[in-house]
Amino acid sequence: MTNGRIYQLSHCTYICKYHLVWTTKYRGKVLADKYIKLELKRILKLICRWKGFVLHAWHIGDEHIHLYITIAPKYSVSYAMSILKGK
């Protein structure tokens, strides 16, 4: 099957990994500053720990963000994105 970890809840066993990408408005290079990238990484790790998401990898470019993340099936992908983008 896969070499990844299999997660469990009380009612299911799952491997739900997602590659999430979002960009800034008009592809503006507002994430180019090193301090902003470090602060975003800190905030994303904090939110993932708070909601129980597993953050496998990330990349923050000058105008986009890539996340490779495991989300429990009790949360929808749209809910996870709204939490990550909203905070």
Backbone as ProteinMPNN parsed JSONL, in Angstrom:
{"seq_chain_A": "MTNGRIYQLSHCTYICKYHLVWTTKYRGKVLADKYIKLELKRILKLICRWKGFVLHAWHIGDEHIHLYITIAPKYSVSYAMSILKGK", "coords_chain_A": {"N_chain_A": [[0.833, -1.185, 0.0], [1.057, 1.879, 1.114], [3.859, 3.718, 2.362], [3.357, 5.498, 4.331], [2.019, 6.699, 7.468], [-0.804, 5.219, 9.034], [-3.71, 6.623, 10.183], [-6.014, 6.74, 12.958], [-9.377, 7.097, 14.052], [-12.119, 6.908, 16.389], [-14.04, 5.592, 14.903], [-13.03, 4.998, 12.369], [-10.374, 4.273, 10.002], [-7.765, 5.972, 8.403], [-6.061, 7.571, 5.654], [-5.622, 10.526, 4.659], [-4.318, 12.605, 2.697], [-3.495, 15.775, 1.444], [-2.702, 18.087, -1.141], [-2.48, 21.319, -0.931], [-2.896, 24.44, -2.447], [-2.626, 27.91, -2.657], [-2.967, 31.271, -3.895], [-1.888, 34.708, -3.885], [-3.879, 37.692, -4.216], [-4.245, 38.787, -7.507], [-1.774, 37.698, -8.056], [0.242, 39.052, -6.701], [3.445, 39.875, -5.379], [3.594, 39.678, -2.454], [4.531, 38.088, -0.441], [7.262, 38.045, -0.345], [9.126, 38.939, 1.524], [11.449, 37.857, 3.999], [10.865, 37.766, 6.748], [8.053, 37.716, 6.761], [7.565, 35.219, 5.592], [8.681, 33.498, 7.535], [7.022, 34.078, 9.707], [4.532, 33.269, 8.691], [4.994, 30.497, 8.442], [5.296, 29.823, 11.139], [2.733, 30.464, 12.132], [1.111, 28.748, 10.586], [2.022, 26.23, 11.453], [1.228, 26.369, 14.127], [-1.607, 26.551, 13.906], [-2.128, 24.088, 12.688], [-1.331, 22.313, 14.702], [-3.19, 23.024, 16.641], [-5.7, 22.27, 15.465], [-5.262, 19.606, 14.914], [-4.232, 18.776, 12.487], [-1.82, 17.267, 10.303], [1.137, 18.478, 9.263], [3.019, 17.886, 6.606], [4.792, 18.899, 4.626], [5.81, 22.087, 3.348], [5.811, 24.999, 1.262], [6.599, 28.283, 0.764], [6.249, 30.576, -1.552], [6.945, 33.606, -3.434], [4.474, 34.551, -4.273], [2.638, 32.558, -3.727], [1.407, 29.701, -1.816], [2.223, 26.453, -0.85], [0.976, 23.534, 0.628], [1.392, 20.36, 2.062], [-0.584, 18.195, 3.521], [-2.17, 16.326, 6.153], [-5.477, 15.699, 6.794], [-7.999, 15.033, 9.095], [-10.859, 12.864, 8.575], [-13.137, 13.911, 9.76], [-13.151, 16.599, 9.328], [-13.869, 18.763, 6.628], [-12.247, 19.508, 3.491], [-12.652, 22.081, 2.595], [-13.361, 23.341, 4.985], [-10.947, 23.102, 6.415], [-9.272, 24.665, 4.781], [-10.551, 27.152, 5.088], [-10.061, 27.643, 7.781], [-7.225, 27.71, 7.835], [-6.651, 29.828, 6.029], [-8.14, 31.857, 7.136], [-7.134, 32.513, 9.65]], "CA_chain_A": [[0.0, 0.0, 0.0], [1.867, 3.092, 1.204], [4.806, 3.72, 3.473], [2.937, 6.502, 5.301], [1.35, 6.268, 8.686], [-2.248, 5.091, 8.98], [-4.286, 7.277, 11.351], [-7.28, 6.151, 13.398], [-10.335, 7.719, 14.952], [-12.89, 5.86, 17.045], [-14.922, 4.91, 13.963], [-12.458, 4.812, 11.035], [-8.938, 4.294, 9.757], [-7.673, 6.837, 7.23], [-4.882, 8.271, 5.138], [-6.201, 11.619, 3.868], [-3.278, 13.6, 2.457], [-3.918, 16.737, 0.439], [-1.762, 19.111, -1.58], [-3.261, 22.551, -1.0], [-2.157, 25.57, -3.018], [-3.385, 29.127, -2.885], [-2.15, 32.391, -4.353], [-2.322, 36.031, -3.453], [-4.728, 38.362, -5.184], [-3.535, 39.289, -8.686], [-0.428, 37.122, -8.022], [1.176, 40.047, -6.188], [4.575, 39.298, -4.643], [3.538, 40.239, -1.109], [5.149, 37.158, 0.497], [8.683, 37.984, -0.69], [9.949, 39.269, 2.682], [11.828, 36.678, 4.772], [10.143, 37.802, 8.024], [6.672, 37.304, 6.506], [7.588, 33.77, 5.37], [8.896, 32.84, 8.823], [5.821, 34.262, 10.521], [3.509, 32.398, 8.122], [5.319, 29.12, 8.819], [4.994, 29.68, 12.557], [1.281, 30.49, 12.304], [0.545, 27.531, 10.001], [2.32, 25.12, 12.363], [0.392, 26.554, 15.308], [-2.982, 26.207, 13.556], [-2.19, 22.64, 12.454], [-1.267, 21.66, 16.005], [-4.45, 23.329, 17.315], [-6.801, 21.52, 14.877], [-4.92, 18.203, 14.765], [-3.758, 18.471, 11.145], [-0.406, 16.909, 10.252], [1.78, 19.244, 8.2], [4.153, 17.102, 6.133], [5.739, 19.761, 3.925], [5.26, 23.362, 2.904], [6.682, 25.907, 0.515], [6.005, 29.605, 0.643], [6.897, 31.344, -2.607], [6.697, 35.046, -3.35], [3.064, 34.852, -4.494], [1.786, 31.399, -3.503], [1.726, 28.827, -0.686], [1.941, 25.03, -1.034], [0.952, 22.735, 1.846], [1.097, 18.932, 1.948], [-1.168, 18.115, 4.852], [-3.134, 15.272, 6.445], [-6.658, 16.233, 7.47], [-8.896, 13.966, 9.557], [-12.115, 12.855, 7.812], [-14.209, 14.666, 10.415], [-13.092, 17.955, 8.775], [-13.842, 18.839, 5.172], [-11.098, 20.249, 2.97], [-13.015, 23.498, 2.563], [-13.271, 23.838, 6.363], [-9.535, 23.231, 6.737], [-8.754, 25.834, 4.069], [-11.08, 28.377, 5.688], [-9.351, 27.857, 9.034], [-5.845, 28.09, 7.543], [-6.603, 31.136, 5.4], [-8.827, 32.857, 7.954], [-6.363, 32.918, 10.809]], "C_chain_A": [[0.877, 1.247, 0.0], [2.794, 2.996, 2.404], [4.415, 4.719, 4.561], [2.228, 5.893, 6.494], [-0.149, 6.2, 8.454], [-2.807, 5.65, 10.287], [-5.625, 6.637, 11.693], [-8.072, 7.122, 14.256], [-11.144, 6.593, 15.572], [-13.73, 5.043, 16.062], [-14.29, 4.626, 12.604], [-10.933, 4.773, 11.087], [-8.74, 5.059, 8.46], [-6.247, 7.24, 6.903], [-5.439, 9.332, 4.196], [-5.145, 12.715, 3.727], [-3.707, 14.481, 1.3], [-2.764, 17.677, 0.117], [-2.586, 20.363, -1.824], [-2.38, 23.681, -1.504], [-3.097, 26.75, -3.087], [-2.434, 30.271, -3.18], [-2.702, 33.684, -3.791], [-3.155, 36.666, -4.561], [-3.87, 39.002, -6.272], [-2.085, 38.814, -8.745], [0.628, 38.148, -7.588], [2.239, 39.41, -5.302], [4.663, 39.881, -3.227], [4.189, 39.325, -0.07], [6.66, 37.073, 0.301], [9.596, 38.24, 0.514], [10.212, 38.021, 3.531], [11.081, 36.616, 6.106], [8.704, 37.318, 7.846], [6.605, 35.79, 6.311], [7.777, 33.015, 6.685], [7.668, 32.935, 9.72], [4.676, 33.384, 10.011], [3.748, 30.943, 8.496], [4.98, 28.866, 10.282], [3.489, 29.597, 12.793], [0.645, 29.217, 11.752], [0.813, 26.32, 10.884], [1.444, 25.184, 13.609], [-1.061, 26.154, 15.043], [-3.12, 24.7, 13.355], [-2.136, 21.865, 13.762], [-2.59, 21.837, 16.749], [-5.598, 22.458, 16.799], [-6.493, 20.041, 14.687], [-4.547, 17.8, 13.356], [-2.284, 18.094, 11.235], [0.197, 17.596, 9.034], [3.048, 18.51, 7.773], [5.215, 17.977, 5.475], [5.032, 21.054, 3.542], [6.304, 24.093, 2.083], [5.935, 27.218, 0.392], [6.836, 30.37, -0.38], [6.594, 32.819, -2.434], [5.224, 35.397, -3.534], [2.141, 33.652, -4.299], [2.29, 30.577, -2.316], [1.313, 27.402, -1.056], [1.96, 24.365, 0.339], [0.661, 21.284, 1.474], [0.691, 18.506, 3.348], [-2.098, 16.904, 4.961], [-4.25, 15.877, 7.281], [-7.544, 15.063, 7.864], [-10.209, 14.02, 8.787], [-13.263, 13.597, 8.488], [-14.234, 16.126, 9.969], [-13.118, 17.882, 7.254], [-12.622, 19.66, 4.742], [-11.418, 21.74, 2.938], [-12.976, 24.114, 3.961], [-11.809, 24.058, 6.759], [-8.927, 24.454, 6.053], [-9.274, 27.13, 4.686], [-10.401, 28.684, 7.016], [-7.936, 28.355, 8.754], [-5.746, 29.492, 6.942], [-7.195, 32.225, 6.286], [-8.02, 33.353, 9.141], [-5.127, 33.643, 10.37]], "O_chain_A": [[1.391, 1.625, -1.053], [2.519, 2.261, 3.353], [5.069, 4.784, 5.602], [1.889, 4.71, 6.503], [-0.704, 7.042, 7.748], [-2.425, 5.207, 11.369], [-6.288, 6.064, 10.829], [-7.519, 7.863, 15.069], [-10.872, 5.424, 15.299], [-14.096, 3.908, 16.368], [-14.961, 4.054, 11.744], [-10.305, 5.178, 12.065], [-9.474, 4.825, 7.499], [-5.361, 7.246, 7.758], [-5.701, 9.035, 3.031], [-5.085, 13.639, 4.539], [-4.222, 13.993, 0.294], [-1.958, 18.018, 0.982], [-3.31, 20.453, -2.816], [-1.252, 23.856, -1.042], [-4.24, 26.614, -3.525], [-1.269, 30.26, -2.782], [-3.826, 33.744, -3.291], [-3.127, 36.217, -5.707], [-2.884, 39.678, -5.979], [-1.254, 39.441, -9.402], [1.766, 38.112, -8.055], [1.936, 38.485, -4.548], [5.664, 40.492, -2.853], [4.383, 39.743, 1.072], [7.277, 36.106, 0.748], [10.741, 37.789, 0.512], [9.305, 37.221, 3.757], [10.704, 35.532, 6.55], [8.191, 36.586, 8.693], [5.685, 35.146, 6.813], [7.11, 32.009, 6.925], [7.32, 31.977, 10.41], [3.931, 32.816, 10.809], [2.804, 30.228, 8.832], [4.439, 27.814, 10.625], [3.023, 28.758, 13.564], [-0.261, 28.661, 12.372], [-0.063, 25.472, 11.052], [0.973, 24.153, 14.09], [-1.678, 25.487, 15.874], [-4.101, 24.099, 13.792], [-2.83, 20.859, 13.911], [-3.06, 20.912, 17.412], [-6.391, 21.956, 17.595], [-7.392, 19.281, 14.327], [-4.538, 16.611, 13.04], [-1.578, 18.546, 12.137], [-0.196, 17.317, 7.901], [4.041, 18.514, 8.5], [6.406, 17.813, 5.738], [3.807, 21.098, 3.429], [7.504, 23.843, 2.192], [4.78, 27.254, -0.032], [7.972, 30.761, -0.112], [6.051, 33.234, -1.41], [4.762, 36.415, -3.02], [0.97, 33.719, -4.672], [3.428, 30.726, -1.872], [0.195, 27.172, -1.518], [2.871, 24.61, 1.13], [-0.221, 21.016, 0.659], [1.52, 18.461, 4.257], [-2.732, 16.507, 3.983], [-4.012, 16.481, 8.326], [-7.811, 14.188, 7.04], [-10.638, 15.1, 8.382], [-14.269, 13.883, 7.84], [-15.221, 16.823, 10.2], [-12.457, 17.029, 6.661], [-12.048, 20.407, 5.534], [-10.553, 22.569, 3.223], [-12.602, 25.277, 4.113], [-11.471, 25.075, 7.364], [-8.158, 25.194, 6.667], [-8.529, 28.104, 4.799], [-10.186, 29.85, 7.348], [-7.491, 29.323, 9.371], [-4.856, 30.26, 7.306], [-6.796, 33.386, 6.196], [-8.2, 34.486, 9.589], [-4.333, 34.072, 11.207]]}, "name": "protein", "num_of_chains": 1, "seq": "MTNGRIYQLSHCTYICKYHLVWTTKYRGKVLADKYIKLELKRILKLICRWKGFVLHAWHIGDEHIHLYITIAPKYSVSYAMSILKGK"}
